[in-house]
Amino acid sequence: MVLAILSLYLEQFLSSYVVMMQRRDLTSQAMVISELLKREPNQTLAYEIGSHIMTALHGQYDLVPPPQKSARSRTFLDALTPTEREHLLSGHPYVASGVPTLLPHASPNTVVYAVMPIHNEQHGLEAFLVITEMMDPKDDPSKVISNLITFAVILGTILTTGLAFVVSKNLSRPLIEMIDAAEEMARGKFDTRVRVVTQDEVGRLGYTFNHVAGELERTVRALTEEKEEIGGILGAMTDAVVAADVSGRLTLLNPSAEQWLRNLRSLSAEERPFALPEELIQMQRDTLDSRSRMTREFFWHGRHFIGSMTPLYQSDRPTVLRGTVTVLRDVTEERRLDRLRKDFIANVSHELRTPLALFQGYTEALLDDFGDDPEQRKEITQIIYEESLRMRRLVNELLDLAQLESGNFSMRFERMDLLVVMRRVARKYFSLYAERGLTLKLETELNSIFLCADADRIEQILTNLVDNALRHTKEGGVTIQVTKNETHLIIRVRDTGEGIPQEDVPFVFERFYKADKARTRSRGGTGLGLAITQNLIRAHGGEIGVESHLGIGTTFAIMMPLSLSRCQNESDET
């Protein structure tokens, strides 16, 4: 559109300029020819000179009679305006475009003509000099200019369109690539880059885009790695980590916290907790009010927890609270171990104090020559001896238990027949059971039972259980029952004794635990036998359980693996 308007104005300007130049040239020619005709006395010579001049200038001239002698002259003058007529008759040339009407046989190729009056001092107006400039239509400067302008406009349009297309492609292609790359980055592909082929503003923009993309990729990768590390740390923590906003709505839970909240609220695996328990909500209110870290102890479902809560602030506004993070630690086992440690020290002190007191008392009696009767002295000595044996047994069992729990206990695994060991233990106790009017039975339908175990430790396990049953059974007897399935051996030691209270059953395998503390000392127990038994069974890869009813009896059940692979591996190594 701009080119079309510009070409239109340019065409009009150039056409006007050509016409103006033609008129100026004809005016000059007319004045020269008229002066020649006026001054040259020989009119024939003047005419020839004028003809040669006009031929050289690609024009011609004619002389037309004055209006008094020519009707064409009068018609021509009548067609002029008064101003043009006055101007012409005063001796000035009249220039016009087109075919002159003064000439009867004017060429239709006439482009412009000039009329110049010729005056004689004696006779006045003698004639009109008509100078015409003819031109082939195809050589018309206006048309040539118009064609040139049209060609230039078309060529300019083609060139500018092509240039604009090339420039737009060079500009748009990088921009389109940047848009595509930005969309890829929005979808999470931060390794996307754009090609940079120029050094102009678009190229600099591409370099900047690639730099920003690289920095963003590194930042996102670092954040992802940091998030994975934090997630791994939170996932590996046994402590519960709970984050909540100021309203108490949960925003972060590690697996331990999810499991704890499900157990606390009896939720299924599909249900997710969305709010803090009431105790933690109150603790959160206090933490937000004080804006400081708080630590409290809680008791839920029979377990002790210590919770440490810290306020969280908004990153852009450090004084505005956005929630809290709480770390909950289950200290039930720690409390239990602390209690066991205290009980262990108290029990060891108690167990050692009694025999030491007896040693001291009877030794002082012997030193003071207490009693002259040899039998009395022998009895005192026997008591000292029995108490020393009891102390030795207590110390040995403490050492064995410590080694078992530390993993330093020596075990010698070999292929053995369990029935051989069971019959040997039964023979040792037949007479003791018979003396108290009790029965000891061995029930099994198997002829032999082979397993990979330490025969001495298996004998110690059975001895502890049979001896424990003997000490707590007043009438009836003890039955040792052996069965097996495809993978495990099951040994049951069942007595008809006094039984164990239900509240004491979970603690029978703890060190120094005695269900009947008033009568155990008289029965010779140290309180360590069942703890040692449990550790020996676990060292063989088995487990032991107990079932008891007051006044009915107690049953200890042992489950041992039948696999012989451990013995085969040890034989291969040797």
C-alpha positions as CSV (number, residue, x, y, z in Angstrom):
1,M,0.0,0.0,0.0
2,V,2.8,2.4,0.9
3,L,4.6,1.6,-2.3
4,A,1.5,2.1,-4.4
5,I,0.8,5.6,-2.9
6,L,4.4,6.5,-3.3
7,S,4.5,5.4,-6.9
8,L,1.3,7.4,-7.7
9,Y,2.8,10.6,-6.3
10,L,6.1,9.9,-8.0
11,E,4.4,9.3,-11.4
12,Q,2.4,12.6,-11.1
13,F,5.5,14.5,-10.1
14,L,7.6,13.1,-12.9
15,S,4.8,13.6,-15.5
16,S,4.5,17.2,-14.4
17,Y,8.2,17.7,-14.6
18,V,8.4,16.3,-18.1
19,V,5.5,18.5,-19.3
20,M,7.2,21.5,-17.7
21,M,10.5,20.8,-19.3
22,Q,8.8,20.2,-22.7
23,R,7.0,23.6,-22.4
24,R,10.2,25.3,-21.4
25,D,12.1,23.9,-24.4
26,L,9.3,24.7,-26.8
27,T,9.1,28.2,-25.4
28,S,12.8,28.7,-25.9
29,Q,12.6,27.2,-29.5
30,A,9.7,29.5,-30.3
31,M,11.6,32.5,-29.2
32,V,14.7,31.5,-31.1
33,I,12.9,30.8,-34.3
34,S,10.7,33.9,-34.1
35,E,13.8,36.1,-33.6
36,L,15.5,34.4,-36.5
37,L,12.5,35.1,-38.7
38,K,12.4,38.7,-37.6
39,R,16.0,39.5,-38.1
40,E,16.9,37.5,-41.2
41,P,15.9,39.5,-44.3
42,N,16.1,36.5,-46.5
43,Q,13.0,34.6,-45.4
44,T,13.8,31.5,-47.4
45,L,17.1,31.2,-45.8
46,A,15.6,31.8,-42.4
47,Y,13.0,29.2,-43.0
48,E,15.6,26.7,-44.0
49,I,17.7,27.5,-41.0
50,G,14.7,27.1,-38.7
51,S,13.8,23.8,-40.4
52,H,17.3,22.4,-39.8
53,I,17.1,23.6,-36.2
54,M,13.8,21.9,-35.5
55,T,14.8,18.7,-37.3
56,A,17.8,18.5,-35.0
57,L,15.4,19.1,-32.0
58,H,13.0,16.4,-33.3
59,G,10.3,19.0,-34.0
60,Q,8.9,21.2,-36.7
61,Y,7.5,24.6,-37.1
62,D,4.8,26.2,-39.4
63,L,3.7,29.7,-40.1
64,V,-0.1,30.4,-39.9
65,P,-1.6,33.5,-41.3
66,P,-2.9,36.1,-38.9
67,P,-6.6,36.2,-37.8
68,Q,-7.4,38.7,-40.5
69,K,-6.5,36.2,-43.2
70,S,-7.3,32.8,-41.6
71,A,-10.4,31.5,-40.1
72,R,-8.4,28.9,-38.1
73,S,-6.5,31.6,-36.4
74,R,-9.7,33.4,-35.4
75,T,-11.1,30.1,-34.1
76,F,-8.0,29.4,-32.1
77,L,-8.0,32.9,-30.6
78,D,-11.7,32.6,-29.7
79,A,-11.0,29.3,-27.9
80,L,-8.4,31.0,-25.6
81,T,-9.3,32.8,-22.4
82,P,-9.0,36.6,-22.4
83,T,-5.9,36.3,-20.2
84,E,-4.3,33.8,-22.5
85,R,-5.3,35.8,-25.6
86,E,-3.9,39.0,-24.2
87,H,-0.7,37.2,-23.1
88,L,-0.3,35.7,-26.6
89,L,-0.9,38.9,-28.6
90,S,1.5,40.8,-26.3
91,G,4.3,38.8,-27.8
92,H,4.6,35.9,-25.4
93,P,4.4,32.2,-26.5
94,Y,1.4,30.1,-25.7
95,V,2.3,26.4,-24.9
96,A,-0.3,23.6,-24.7
97,S,-0.4,19.8,-24.9
98,G,-2.2,17.9,-27.6
99,V,-2.8,18.5,-31.3
100,P,-2.9,22.2,-32.3
101,T,-6.1,23.4,-34.1
102,L,-4.2,26.0,-36.0
103,L,-2.7,23.5,-38.4
104,P,-5.0,21.9,-40.9
105,H,-2.9,18.7,-41.2
106,A,-1.4,18.4,-37.8
107,S,0.2,15.0,-36.9
108,P,-1.8,13.0,-34.4
109,N,1.6,12.2,-32.8
110,T,2.0,15.7,-31.6
111,V,2.6,15.8,-27.9
112,V,3.0,19.5,-27.2
113,Y,3.0,22.7,-29.3
114,A,3.8,26.3,-28.9
115,V,2.3,29.3,-30.6
116,M,4.4,32.5,-31.0
117,P,3.1,35.7,-32.7
118,I,5.4,37.3,-35.2
119,H,5.2,41.1,-35.3
120,N,6.4,43.5,-38.0
121,E,7.1,47.1,-37.1
122,Q,5.4,48.3,-40.2
123,H,2.5,45.8,-40.6
124,G,2.0,44.6,-37.0
125,L,1.0,40.9,-36.6
126,E,2.1,39.1,-39.7
127,A,1.7,35.4,-38.7
128,F,1.6,32.8,-35.9
129,L,4.7,30.6,-35.5
130,V,3.5,27.1,-34.5
131,I,6.2,24.8,-33.2
132,T,5.2,21.2,-32.6
133,E,7.0,18.4,-30.9
134,M,5.9,14.9,-32.1
135,M,6.6,11.6,-30.5
136,D,5.7,8.0,-31.0
137,P,3.2,7.0,-28.3
138,K,5.4,4.2,-27.2
139,D,8.3,6.7,-26.6
140,D,6.1,9.1,-24.5
141,P,8.2,10.0,-21.5
142,S,5.2,9.9,-19.2
143,K,4.3,6.4,-20.3
144,V,8.0,5.3,-20.0
145,I,8.2,6.8,-16.6
146,S,4.9,5.2,-15.6
147,N,6.1,1.8,-16.8
148,L,9.4,2.3,-15.1
149,I,7.7,3.2,-11.9
150,T,5.3,0.3,-12.2
151,F,8.2,-2.0,-12.8
152,A,10.1,-0.5,-9.9
153,V,7.1,-0.9,-7.6
154,I,6.6,-4.5,-8.6
155,L,10.3,-5.3,-8.3
156,G,10.4,-3.4,-4.9
157,T,7.4,-5.3,-3.7
158,I,8.9,-8.7,-4.7
159,L,12.3,-7.7,-3.1
160,T,10.8,-6.3,0.1
161,T,8.5,-9.3,0.4
162,G,11.3,-11.7,-0.1
163,L,13.5,-9.7,2.3
164,A,10.7,-9.5,4.8
165,F,10.1,-13.2,4.5
166,V,13.8,-14.0,5.0
167,V,14.1,-11.6,7.9
168,S,10.9,-12.8,9.4
169,K,12.1,-16.4,9.1
170,N,15.4,-15.5,10.7
171,L,13.6,-13.7,13.5
172,S,10.7,-16.0,13.9
173,R,12.6,-19.4,13.8
174,P,14.7,-18.7,16.9
175,L,11.6,-17.3,18.7
176,I,9.5,-20.3,17.7
177,E,12.4,-22.6,19.0
178,M,12.5,-20.6,22.2
179,I,8.7,-20.9,22.6
180,D,8.9,-24.7,22.0
181,A,11.9,-25.0,24.4
182,A,9.9,-23.0,27.0
183,E,7.0,-25.3,26.6
184,E,9.3,-28.3,27.0
185,M,10.7,-26.8,30.2
186,A,7.2,-26.2,31.4
187,R,6.7,-30.0,31.0
188,G,9.8,-30.7,33.1
189,K,12.4,-31.2,30.4
190,F,15.0,-28.7,31.7
191,D,17.8,-30.0,29.4
192,T,16.2,-28.3,26.3
193,R,18.4,-25.8,24.5
194,V,17.9,-23.6,21.4
195,R,20.3,-23.3,18.4
196,V,22.1,-19.9,18.2
197,V,23.4,-19.1,14.7
198,T,23.6,-15.3,14.8
199,Q,25.3,-12.7,17.0
200,D,22.6,-10.1,16.8
201,E,19.9,-9.4,19.5
202,V,18.1,-12.6,18.7
203,G,21.4,-14.5,19.1
204,R,22.1,-12.8,22.4
205,L,18.5,-13.7,23.5
206,G,19.2,-17.3,22.6
207,Y,22.5,-17.3,24.6
208,T,20.7,-15.8,27.5
209,F,17.8,-18.3,27.2
210,N,20.3,-21.2,27.2
211,H,22.1,-19.8,30.2
212,V,18.9,-19.4,32.1
213,A,17.8,-22.9,31.1
214,G,21.2,-24.3,32.3
215,E,21.0,-22.5,35.6
216,L,17.4,-23.7,36.0
217,E,18.3,-27.3,35.2
218,R,21.2,-27.2,37.8
219,T,18.9,-25.6,40.4
220,V,16.1,-28.1,39.8
221,R,18.5,-31.0,39.8
222,A,20.0,-29.8,43.1
223,L,16.6,-29.3,44.6
224,T,15.5,-32.8,43.4
225,E,18.6,-34.4,44.8
226,E,18.1,-32.5,48.1
227,K,14.5,-33.5,48.2
228,E,15.4,-37.2,47.5
229,E,18.0,-37.0,50.3
230,I,15.6,-35.5,52.7
231,G,12.9,-38.0,51.6
232,G,15.4,-40.8,52.1
233,I,16.4,-39.5,55.5
234,L,12.8,-39.1,56.6
235,G,11.9,-42.6,55.2
236,A,14.8,-44.2,57.1
237,M,14.0,-42.5,60.3
238,T,12.3,-44.7,62.9
239,D,11.1,-41.5,64.6
240,A,7.8,-40.0,63.4
241,V,8.2,-36.6,61.7
242,V,5.0,-34.6,61.4
243,A,4.6,-31.2,59.8
244,A,1.4,-29.2,60.0
245,D,0.2,-25.7,59.2
246,V,-1.1,-23.2,61.7
247,S,-4.6,-24.8,61.5
248,G,-3.3,-28.2,62.4
249,R,-3.8,-29.7,59.0
250,L,-1.0,-32.2,58.2
251,T,1.4,-31.2,55.3
252,L,4.2,-33.7,55.7
253,L,4.4,-37.2,57.1
254,N,7.2,-39.7,57.0
255,P,6.3,-43.5,56.8
256,S,6.9,-43.9,60.6
257,A,4.5,-41.0,61.3
258,E,1.8,-42.4,58.9
259,Q,2.0,-45.8,60.6
260,W,1.8,-44.3,64.0
261,L,-1.2,-42.2,63.2
262,R,-3.0,-45.1,61.6
263,N,-2.4,-47.2,64.7
264,L,-3.4,-44.3,66.9
265,R,-6.8,-43.8,65.1
266,S,-7.3,-47.4,63.9
267,L,-7.2,-46.4,60.2
268,S,-6.8,-48.8,57.3
269,A,-3.9,-48.7,54.9
270,E,-5.9,-46.7,52.4
271,E,-7.0,-44.0,54.8
272,R,-4.7,-41.1,55.4
273,P,-4.8,-38.9,58.6
274,F,-5.4,-35.3,57.9
275,A,-5.1,-33.7,61.4
276,L,-3.0,-33.8,64.5
277,P,-4.2,-35.6,67.6
278,E,-5.7,-33.4,70.3
279,E,-2.6,-33.6,72.5
280,L,-0.4,-32.4,69.7
281,I,-2.9,-29.6,68.7
282,Q,-2.7,-28.2,72.2
283,M,1.1,-28.5,72.1
284,Q,1.1,-26.7,68.7
285,R,-1.0,-23.8,70.2
286,D,1.5,-23.4,73.0
287,T,4.4,-23.6,70.5
288,L,2.9,-21.0,68.2
289,D,2.1,-18.7,71.2
290,S,5.6,-19.0,72.6
291,R,7.4,-19.1,69.2
292,S,10.0,-21.4,70.7
293,R,10.8,-25.1,70.7
294,M,8.9,-27.3,73.1
295,T,9.3,-30.9,74.4
296,R,6.6,-33.0,76.0
297,E,6.0,-36.6,76.9
298,F,2.9,-38.5,75.8
299,F,1.3,-41.8,76.6
300,W,-0.8,-43.4,73.8
301,H,-2.0,-47.0,73.7
302,G,0.4,-48.2,76.4
303,R,3.5,-46.7,74.8
304,H,5.6,-43.7,75.9
305,F,6.5,-41.0,73.3
306,I,8.6,-37.9,73.6
307,G,7.6,-35.1,71.2
308,S,9.8,-32.1,70.2
309,M,8.0,-29.4,68.3
310,T,9.6,-26.5,66.5
311,P,7.8,-23.5,64.9
312,L,8.2,-22.8,61.1
313,Y,8.3,-19.4,59.5
314,Q,7.5,-18.2,56.0
315,S,10.6,-17.8,53.8
316,D,9.7,-14.4,52.4
317,R,8.4,-13.1,55.7
318,P,10.6,-14.4,58.5
319,T,8.3,-13.1,61.3
320,V,5.1,-14.8,60.0
321,L,4.5,-18.4,61.3
322,R,3.4,-21.0,58.7
323,G,3.2,-24.1,60.9
324,T,5.2,-26.5,63.0
325,V,7.3,-29.6,62.6
326,T,7.3,-32.3,65.3
327,V,9.6,-35.2,65.9
328,L,8.0,-38.0,68.0
329,R,10.2,-40.7,69.4
330,D,8.9,-44.0,70.9
331,V,10.8,-44.3,74.2
332,T,8.9,-47.3,75.4
333,E,11.8,-49.7,74.8
334,E,14.2,-47.3,76.3
335,R,12.1,-46.9,79.4
336,R,11.7,-50.7,79.6
337,L,15.5,-51.2,79.2
338,D,16.2,-48.6,81.8
339,R,13.8,-50.3,84.1
340,L,15.4,-53.7,83.3
341,R,18.8,-52.2,84.0
342,K,17.7,-50.9,87.4
343,D,16.0,-54.2,88.1
344,F,19.0,-56.1,87.0
345,I,21.3,-54.2,89.3
346,A,18.8,-54.6,92.1
347,N,18.3,-58.3,91.4
348,V,22.0,-59.1,91.1
349,S,22.7,-57.2,94.4
350,H,19.8,-59.1,96.0
351,E,20.9,-62.5,94.7
352,L,24.4,-61.9,95.8
353,R,23.7,-60.3,99.1
354,T,21.9,-63.3,100.6
355,P,24.6,-65.9,100.0
356,L,27.2,-63.4,101.1
357,A,25.3,-62.7,104.3
358,L,25.1,-66.5,104.9
359,F,28.8,-66.8,104.2
360,Q,29.6,-64.1,106.6
361,G,27.3,-65.3,109.4
362,Y,28.3,-69.0,109.3
363,T,32.0,-68.1,108.8
364,E,31.9,-65.9,111.9
365,A,30.2,-68.8,113.8
366,L,32.9,-71.2,112.8
367,L,35.6,-68.6,113.8
368,D,33.9,-68.2,117.1
369,D,33.9,-72.0,117.7
370,F,30.1,-72.0,117.6
371,G,28.8,-75.4,118.8
372,D,30.9,-78.4,119.8
373,D,28.8,-80.9,117.9
374,P,30.6,-82.1,114.7
375,E,27.3,-82.7,113.0
376,Q,26.3,-79.0,113.6
377,R,29.6,-77.9,112.2
378,K,29.1,-80.2,109.2
379,E,25.7,-78.8,108.6
380,I,27.0,-75.2,108.6
381,T,29.8,-76.2,106.2
382,Q,27.2,-77.9,103.9
383,I,25.1,-74.7,103.8
384,I,28.2,-72.6,103.0
385,Y,29.1,-75.1,100.2
386,E,25.5,-75.1,98.7
387,E,25.4,-71.3,98.7
388,S,28.8,-71.1,97.0
389,L,27.5,-73.5,94.3
390,R,24.5,-71.3,93.9
391,M,26.7,-68.2,93.6
392,R,28.9,-70.0,91.0
393,R,25.9,-71.0,89.0
394,L,24.5,-67.5,89.1
395,V,27.8,-66.0,87.9
396,N,28.2,-68.6,85.2
397,E,24.6,-68.0,84.0
398,L,25.2,-64.2,83.9
399,L,28.4,-64.7,81.8
400,D,26.5,-67.1,79.4
401,L,23.6,-64.7,79.0
402,A,26.0,-61.7,78.4
403,Q,27.9,-63.7,75.7
404,L,24.6,-64.8,74.1
405,E,23.2,-61.3,73.9
406,S,26.5,-59.9,72.6
407,G,26.9,-62.6,69.9
408,N,30.2,-63.9,71.3
409,F,28.8,-67.2,72.5
410,S,30.6,-70.2,71.0
411,M,28.3,-72.6,69.2
412,R,29.3,-75.9,67.5
413,F,26.7,-76.9,64.9
414,E,26.5,-80.5,63.8
415,R,24.1,-83.0,62.5
416,M,22.5,-84.6,65.6
417,D,19.6,-86.8,66.6
418,L,17.3,-84.9,68.9
419,L,15.7,-88.0,70.4
420,V,19.0,-89.2,71.7
421,V,19.5,-85.9,73.6
422,M,15.9,-85.9,74.9
423,R,16.2,-89.5,76.3
424,R,19.4,-88.5,78.0
425,V,17.8,-85.6,79.7
426,A,14.8,-87.7,80.7
427,R,17.0,-90.3,82.3
428,K,18.7,-87.7,84.4
429,Y,15.4,-86.5,85.9
430,F,13.5,-89.8,86.2
431,S,14.7,-90.4,89.7
432,L,14.1,-86.8,90.9
433,Y,10.6,-86.9,89.5
434,A,9.9,-90.3,91.1
435,E,11.2,-89.1,94.5
436,R,8.5,-86.3,94.4
437,G,5.8,-88.6,93.2
438,L,5.7,-87.0,89.7
439,T,5.8,-88.5,86.2
440,L,8.0,-87.6,83.3
441,K,6.8,-88.7,79.9
442,L,8.4,-88.5,76.4
443,E,5.7,-88.6,73.7
444,T,6.6,-88.9,70.0
445,E,5.8,-91.1,67.0
446,L,9.2,-90.5,65.5
447,N,12.1,-92.9,65.6
448,S,14.7,-90.3,65.0
449,I,14.8,-86.6,64.4
450,F,17.9,-85.1,62.8
451,L,18.6,-81.4,62.7
452,C,21.6,-79.1,62.6
453,A,22.3,-77.9,66.1
454,D,24.7,-77.7,69.0
455,A,24.0,-80.9,71.0
456,D,25.3,-79.5,74.3
457,R,23.2,-76.3,74.0
458,I,20.1,-78.3,73.0
459,E,20.6,-80.4,76.2
460,Q,21.0,-77.2,78.2
461,I,17.7,-75.9,76.8
462,L,15.8,-79.1,77.6
463,T,17.4,-79.3,81.0
464,N,16.4,-75.8,81.9
465,L,12.7,-76.4,80.9
466,V,12.5,-79.8,82.6
467,D,14.1,-78.5,85.8
468,N,11.9,-75.4,85.8
469,A,8.8,-77.6,85.4
470,L,10.0,-79.8,88.3
471,R,10.4,-76.8,90.6
472,H,6.9,-75.5,89.9
473,T,4.9,-78.8,89.8
474,K,3.5,-80.3,93.1
475,E,1.5,-83.2,91.6
476,G,0.8,-84.8,88.3
477,G,3.8,-84.6,86.0
478,V,5.6,-83.3,83.0
479,T,5.2,-84.4,79.4
480,I,7.7,-83.7,76.6
481,Q,5.9,-83.9,73.2
482,V,7.8,-83.8,69.9
483,T,6.1,-83.3,66.5
484,K,7.2,-81.9,63.1
485,N,5.9,-80.5,59.9
486,E,7.7,-80.0,56.5
487,T,10.1,-77.3,57.7
488,H,10.1,-77.1,61.5
489,L,10.4,-79.3,64.6
490,I,8.0,-78.5,67.5
491,I,8.9,-79.4,71.1
492,R,6.3,-78.9,73.8
493,V,7.1,-79.2,77.6
494,R,3.8,-79.4,79.4
495,D,3.5,-79.5,83.2
496,T,0.5,-79.7,85.6
497,G,1.9,-77.2,88.0
498,E,0.6,-74.1,89.6
499,G,0.6,-72.0,86.4
500,I,1.7,-68.4,85.8
501,P,-0.6,-65.3,86.2
502,Q,-1.6,-63.8,82.8
503,E,-0.2,-60.5,83.7
504,D,3.2,-62.1,84.2
505,V,3.3,-64.3,81.1
506,P,4.9,-61.5,78.8
507,F,7.8,-61.2,81.2
508,V,8.8,-64.8,82.0
509,F,11.8,-64.6,79.6
510,E,13.2,-61.5,81.2
511,R,16.3,-61.7,83.4
512,F,15.6,-62.3,87.1
513,Y,11.9,-62.3,86.6
514,K,10.2,-64.6,89.1
515,A,6.4,-65.1,89.1
516,D,6.5,-66.3,92.8
517,K,9.4,-64.4,94.4
518,A,8.5,-65.6,97.9
519,R,9.1,-69.3,97.1
520,T,11.7,-69.3,94.2
521,R,14.7,-69.0,96.5
522,S,13.8,-72.2,98.3
523,R,13.5,-73.9,94.9
524,G,17.1,-72.9,93.9
525,G,16.2,-70.7,90.9
526,T,18.3,-67.8,89.8
527,G,15.8,-66.1,87.5
528,L,18.1,-66.5,84.4
529,G,17.2,-69.9,83.1
530,L,14.4,-69.0,80.8
531,A,16.3,-65.9,79.5
532,I,19.3,-68.1,78.6
533,T,16.9,-70.7,77.1
534,Q,15.3,-68.1,74.8
535,N,18.6,-66.8,73.6
536,L,20.0,-70.3,72.9
537,I,16.9,-71.1,70.9
538,R,17.1,-67.9,68.8
539,A,20.8,-68.7,68.2
540,H,19.6,-71.9,66.5
541,G,17.1,-69.9,64.4
542,G,14.1,-70.9,66.4
543,E,11.5,-69.3,68.7
544,I,9.9,-70.2,72.0
545,G,6.5,-69.3,73.4
546,V,4.5,-69.9,76.6
547,E,0.9,-70.6,77.4
548,S,-0.2,-70.9,81.0
549,H,-3.3,-71.0,83.2
550,L,-3.4,-70.7,86.9
551,G,-4.1,-74.0,88.7
552,I,-3.9,-76.0,85.4
553,G,-0.3,-75.8,84.2
554,T,2.1,-74.3,81.8
555,T,3.2,-75.3,78.3
556,F,6.5,-74.1,76.7
557,A,6.5,-74.6,72.9
558,I,9.8,-74.5,70.9
559,M,9.9,-74.3,67.1
560,M,13.2,-75.2,65.5
561,P,14.1,-75.3,61.8
562,L,14.8,-78.8,60.3
563,S,17.2,-77.5,57.6
564,L,20.6,-79.0,57.5
565,S,22.1,-76.4,55.2
566,R,24.1,-74.7,58.0
567,C,26.0,-77.9,58.8
568,Q,26.7,-78.6,55.1
569,N,28.1,-75.0,54.7
570,E,30.3,-75.4,57.7
571,S,31.6,-78.8,56.5
572,D,32.3,-77.3,53.1
573,E,34.3,-74.4,54.7
574,T,36.4,-76.9,56.8
